[in-house]
Amino acid sequence: MATTYNNLYLDIRQRLRKSGVEAATLEAREIVCFGTGKTREELQRDGGLYVSPETERQVGALVERRLAGEPVAYLIGEWEFYGLPLDISPEVLIPRPDTEVLVDQALLYLKDLGACRVLDLCAGSGCIGLAVASQAPGLRVVLGEWSDGALRICRQNIRRNGLTARVVAMHTDAREKPDKTLGEFQCILSNPPYIPREDISGLDVSVKDYEPHLALDGGEDGLDFYRAISQKWKDALAPGGRLYFEVGAGQADSVLRIMRQEGFGDLQIIPDHREIPRVVYGTLCKAV
């Protein structure tokens, strides 16, 4: 039986809701737009038109993949973060709203500095570094990433958002001391891998079976990258520079102690929109 675009969207939304997808409205719209090749505006305009059987089958196949656990961002190959459209692939984590808190906090500091250099370490899709660059035109941003696949996505997203003049992607290993030729940064931002290794198998199917374990595995206690970055990358900070971390639930106090031991002061813990401690930052005090 023939169906309209609007009814197709409503049916998919209902199926997603029944399966427990929290963002069923958003995901249904994205699946239908991608599967039919329509923009959001075109979908709304053509809501009363009938969908061809072939297109309905294509959209239905996408829905089945989503119901099997595959994240919608990987299905459609893109996602939005901080108002920016980003290419997404299984080589990178999908940007999440919680990470916007890190961007918000960093911008409160960076917007008053004017021209300065910022490093997004463990950059993944580049979402954090690109977001701050888009909001503060005086910034020069380096996206530091170890995975070659993620670096390709970073570079695609730099071009996609027209930031090639101020943002560059570089191969870096957050677990090792940086080369001095990298220079100094006024600010380092990082959302590193922070899931304790043994906890990965218990994550939701959409995460453990689809998102890259390289970007999840934070070592035995989930804190390996916080230790390495706080210790080995502090020399890449300019005097008085700041280090900002996103942290997992229950990790804020431990990360704060790690940073304090490495000479960071003025330490702060910031909650996300669900009141979960999500960002830890501090200022490095060292001789000029």
Sequence and secondary structure as in RCSB ss.txt:
>XXXX:A:sequence
MATTYNNLYLDIRQRLRKSGVEAATLEAREIVCFGTGKTREELQRDGGLYVSPETERQVGALVERRLAGEPVAYL
IGEWEFYGLPLDISPEVLIPRPDTEVLVDQALLYLKDLGACRVLDLCAGSGCIGLAVASQAPGLRVVLGEWSDGA
LRICRQNIRRNGLTARVVAMHTDAREKPDKTLGEFQCILSNPPYIPREDISGLDVSVKDYEPHLALDGGEDGLDF
YRAISQKWKDALAPGGRLYFEVGAGQADSVLRIMRQEGFGDLQIIPDHREIPRVVYGTLCKAV
>XXXX:A:secstr
   BHHHHHHHHHHHHHHTT TTHHHHHHHHHHHHHT  HHHHHHTTTSB  HHHHHHHHHHHHHHHTT  HHHH
HTEEEETTEEEE  TTS    TTHHHHHHHHHHHHTTT SEEEEEES TTSHHHHHHHHH TTEEEEEEES HHH
HHHHHHHHHHTT TTTEEEEE  TTS   GGG  EEEEEE    B GGGGGGS HHHHTTS GGGTB  SSS HH
HHHHHHHSGGGEEEEEEEEEE  TT HHHHHHHHHHTTEEEEEEEE TTS EEEEEEEE    
